[in-house]
């Protein structure tokens, strides 16, 4: 949430034009039951798409 908030509040300038940037994030935690790194990435990706689906500019934590 701190990273998302910092991005949203930062003043970005592109070719002399001020632009507002927001981000959606998906977060997952590595679990001992995961048999490979792709399992972690799939959970984070699913959480990311939940953030986008629920209105964007938010952080969603995987509920694995």
N, C-alpha and C positions, 0 to 999 in steps of 0.2 A: 504494500500500500504506500509505503514511503517513496519508492521509486516511481510509481504511477503518479502520485501527487506532485513530485518534483518535476516530472516531465510536463504535466498539465500547467504548472505555475511558471515554468521557464519561458522567457521571451526568446523565440527563435526568429532569426532574420534570414530570409532567402532572397538573394538578388535585390536587396534593399527593401523588401516587403516583410512586414511583421506577420508571422503566421502562428496560429494556435495548433499545438500538437497534443493529441491524447493517445493513450495506449490501453489496450486490453491485454491482460496477462492470465496465463494458466499456470498454476503451481501444483506440483506433485512431490510427494516425499518417497524416497527410496525405502522399500520394505524388504525385509529378509526373505519374504515369500516370492519375490520377483526373481524369475530365472534368467533374465537378460536385460540389458539396458533399454531395449525397445519397449519393454513393458512400462518403464518409467516415462519414456517419451510419449507413449500412447495416452497415458493418464493425463499428462500435462497438456497434450493437444486437445483432449476431450474437454478439460477445464477451460482452455482458451476459447473454444467454440461456444461453451456455455456463457462465458463473459460477453462475447459478441452477440449471442442470441438474446441475452438479458438486457441489452441496451448499450453495450460498449463502454469504454473508459472505466473499466472496473477490473478487480482482481477476483478470480475464482479459484478456490483451493479444491483440489480433487478430494472426493469422498470415498477413496478406495477402501 
